[in-house]
Amino acid sequence: MRATPRRPRTVPGALGALLLALAGVLAALVGTAAPAGADTPVCEQYGTATVQGRYVVQNNRWGTGAAQCVTATDTGFRVTRADGSVPTDGPPKSYPSLFNGCHYTRCSPGTALPARIDGIAGAPSSIAYGFVDDAVYNASYDIWLDPAPRTDGVNRTEIMIWFHRTGPVQPIGSPVGTATVGGRSWQVWTGGNGTNDVISFVAPSALAEWSFDVMDFVRETVARGMARNDWYLTSVQAGFEPWQNGTGLSVNSFSSTVNLGTPPSGPGEPGPAAACKVTFTPNVWAGGFTANVTVANTGSTPVEPWKLAFTLPPGHRITQAWSAAVSPSSGTVTATGVAHNARIAAGGSQSFGFQGTYSGTFVPPSGFSLGGTACT
């Protein structure tokens, strides 16, 4: 049995029900969410409401037929009903959340998204979660990137920030190490769900609230070769992925701003996109190889720190590296300069090397990019 929304107290009887139904129909027709008053319930599978005049709350019950309801509040939302459960070794049952940007043709009021990554000076955001103990879930902040400024469908790359998780659930893919982003340490996972690439940043312990710049995570993703500076940020979303139960989970407050302009450049921050050239020199024997890689900055500005992404062919694996930190060991990998060679001056170059194994026929890596810019 599916729950139905409670009528607003200010509109009596059948008239209130009629107006509520008309508001839902109009919202679906024009692709915008109905404005939410104080404590507005949303129980439709993909029902929505607008909060703070600028964000869209979505019930987004996509993975189960069991009933789920959220209540939009003045500053966020709370899950008021979350029936049923799904296996914890598969996808979650829903993603109750709110967003700034565009999601499946619905755009939040007055949003600056989609916007090109290299045209965003910063994207400050803040979030405050309310957790519960009797559920299996993650508290996830999602950032969506695509080569085109699309407002519909699935984007190419999804960035997930796991603020908290309970039970045996884990991110898509496999762990590839750690990273410091936004001044915090995160466990990093990468993989794909069959429709898009996913990179997840997992907090080592529960993080109930935080203010940060979304672009720190975007730039880290670009540096790892999972996006490019000429791609678009299409939406940012904050909510929960429940597998079991979930009633009482809440986003108590949320803010998201996108400031258009030239991205900052300084120590520890990626600078403007740099033209580059890569020279790859292998030494190959049966089942193994070493390689020397020289990265030349052919642009007019220095790159610091430099991060070179490239893709190893199937069956090829890196076993050790020198003069750079390289991870993961197969697939799409990223080499990062170390203390003594972290800067590539304009017109200059840096070199590093690695040893590896292969099965079948040796094939050189492909898709070299420096800070998200393709190299020759």
Disulfide bonds with the S-S distance in Angstrom:
Cys43-Cys69 2.01
Cys102-Cys107 2.02
Cys276-Cys375 1.97
